[in-house]
Amino acid sequence: MGARIMVVEDEEALTELLRYNLEGDGYDVETVMRGDDADTRLKEHIPDLIVLDWMLPGLSGIELCRRLRTRPDTKQLPIIMLTARGEESERVRGLATGADDYIVKPFSVPELLARVKGLLRRASPERLATVLAYGDIELDRDKRRVARSGRPIDLGPTEYRLLEFFLEHPGRVFSREQLLDSVWGRDIYIDERTVDVHIGRLRKLLNLGREQDPIRTVRGAGYALDDRFAKAEQA
């Protein structure tokens, strides 16, 4: 599962160029052309990184960046700012507002891709890791194998993606809608209760006998990879 990147850019040609190259590098890309639309979308769904243009209709990129840094759930969200303003004072202003990196147009696409990868590596190393481990559960992305305490577990493709997503965000609670969006994809329209079915299957495959259930159900909110699970395994 590639990292999710939101591109907020109002130049259609540049947007398509960025989408093409980012998807070519294996990222899941969402594009938004207005700052106010991006602000609304980010209250519903948080990507792993944003490529954000400075000048946008509806709401400027600099103001959107400022707002994101005031919210607890997006305070640490990696942001790369795109701008035609190359003056040092403007770069300082962008970084002071909360952008993690700053690229002046026109720019080299390979350079942007390198900066995206570097920022993701620093901010979310688990998104690029070959092996994800939590407690006694281990998922090997290259071999597409899952094991618990050394016991091989044969997961179906949906259960594999669910576990991979949880392992990338241990402890964080996700609603059914967020899981559908992130695991099944934004263009798939299925009932939210489908999530419950696959969570049940994943639990059945992961848990044998009296093994601790690593998935926590949060009533009225959704599901999470229980942060107490890893602590119990370490005790």
Backbone hydrogen bonds, N-H to C=O, Kabsch-Sander energy under -0.5 kcal/mol:
donor,donor_aa,acceptor,acceptor_aa,energy
5,I,3,A,-0.5
5,I,28,D,-2.9
6,M,49,L,-2.3
7,V,5,I,-0.5
7,V,30,E,-3.1
8,V,6,M,-0.6
8,V,51,V,-3.2
9,E,7,V,-0.7
9,E,32,V,-1.8
12,E,10,D,-0.8
15,T,11,E,-2.6
16,E,12,E,-2.4
17,L,13,A,-1.9
18,L,14,L,-2.6
19,R,15,T,-2.6
20,Y,16,E,-2.5
21,N,17,L,-2.0
22,L,18,L,-2.7
23,E,19,R,-2.7
24,G,20,Y,-1.5
25,D,21,N,-0.9
25,D,22,L,-0.6
26,G,23,E,-1.6
27,Y,22,L,-2.2
28,D,3,A,-2.3
29,V,27,Y,-0.7
30,E,5,I,-2.5
32,V,7,V,-2.7
35,G,57,P,-2.3
36,D,57,P,-0.6
38,A,34,R,-1.9
39,D,35,G,-2.1
40,T,36,D,-2.0
41,R,37,D,-2.6
42,L,38,A,-2.5
43,K,39,D,-0.6
43,K,40,T,-1.0
44,E,40,T,-0.5
44,E,41,R,-1.3
45,H,41,R,-2.2
48,D,4,R,-2.9
49,L,4,R,-1.2
50,I,78,P,-2.3
51,V,6,M,-2.8
52,L,50,I,-0.6
52,L,80,I,-3.1
53,D,8,V,-2.6
54,W,82,L,-2.6
56,L,54,W,-0.6
59,L,57,P,-1.2
61,G,54,W,-2.6
62,I,54,W,-0.9
64,L,60,S,-2.4
65,C,61,G,-2.6
66,R,62,I,-1.8
67,R,63,E,-2.5
68,L,64,L,-2.4
69,R,65,C,-1.8
70,T,66,R,-0.6
70,T,67,R,-1.1
71,R,67,R,-0.6
71,R,68,L,-0.9
74,T,71,R,-1.0
75,K,71,R,-0.9
77,L,74,T,-1.2
80,I,50,I,-2.9
81,M,79,I,-0.5
81,M,101,D,-2.5
82,L,52,L,-3.2
83,T,103,I,-1.9
86,G,84,A,-0.8
91,R,87,E,-2.1
92,V,88,E,-2.5
93,R,89,S,-1.9
94,G,90,E,-2.5
95,L,91,R,-2.4
96,A,92,V,-2.6
97,T,93,R,-1.7
98,G,94,G,-0.7
98,G,95,L,-0.6
99,A,94,G,-1.8
100,D,79,I,-2.2
101,D,79,I,-1.4
103,I,81,M,-3.0
105,K,83,T,-3.1
112,L,108,S,-2.1
113,L,109,V,-2.7
114,A,110,P,-2.1
115,R,111,E,-2.2
116,V,112,L,-2.6
117,K,113,L,-2.4
118,G,114,A,-2.4
119,L,115,R,-2.6
120,L,116,V,-2.5
121,R,117,K,-2.2
122,R,118,G,-1.8
123,A,119,L,-2.7
124,S,120,L,-3.2
127,R,124,S,-1.9
128,L,124,S,-0.5
128,L,125,P,-1.0
129,A,125,P,-0.8
132,L,139,L,-2.8
134,Y,137,I,-2.5
137,I,134,Y,-2.2
138,E,147,A,-2.7
139,L,132,L,-3.2
140,D,145,R,-3.1
141,R,130,T,-3.0
141,R,139,L,-0.7
144,R,140,D,-1.3
145,R,140,D,-1.5
146,V,153,I,-0.6
147,A,138,E,-2.4
148,R,151,R,-2.3
149,S,136,D,-2.7
151,R,148,R,-2.3
153,I,146,V,-2.9
155,L,153,I,-0.9
160,Y,156,G,-2.5
161,R,157,P,-2.0
162,L,158,T,-2.3
163,L,159,E,-2.5
164,E,160,Y,-2.6
165,F,161,R,-2.3
166,F,162,L,-2.4
167,L,163,L,-2.6
168,E,164,E,-1.4
169,H,165,F,-0.9
169,H,166,F,-0.8
171,G,225,L,-1.8
172,R,169,H,-1.5
174,F,223,Y,-3.0
179,L,175,S,-2.3
180,L,176,R,-2.7
181,D,177,E,-2.4
182,S,178,Q,-2.4
183,V,179,L,-3.0
184,W,179,L,-0.8
184,W,180,L,-1.1
185,G,180,L,-1.7
188,I,185,G,-1.2
189,Y,187,D,-0.5
190,I,188,I,-0.8
194,T,191,D,-1.8
195,V,192,E,-1.6
196,D,192,E,-0.5
197,V,193,R,-1.5
198,H,194,T,-1.9
199,I,195,V,-2.5
200,G,196,D,-2.3
201,R,197,V,-1.9
202,L,198,H,-2.5
203,R,199,I,-2.6
204,K,200,G,-2.1
205,L,201,R,-2.0
206,L,202,L,-2.2
207,N,203,R,-2.6
208,L,206,L,-0.6
211,E,208,L,-2.0
216,R,214,P,-0.5
216,R,224,A,-3.4
218,V,216,R,-0.6
218,V,222,G,-3.1
219,R,217,T,-0.7
221,A,218,V,-2.6
222,G,218,V,-2.5
223,Y,174,F,-2.6
224,A,216,R,-1.9
226,D,214,P,-2.9
226,D,224,A,-0.8
229,F,226,D,-1.2
230,A,226,D,-0.7
231,K,227,D,-1.0
232,A,228,R,-2.1
233,E,229,F,-1.9
234,Q,230,A,-1.5
235,A,231,K,-1.2
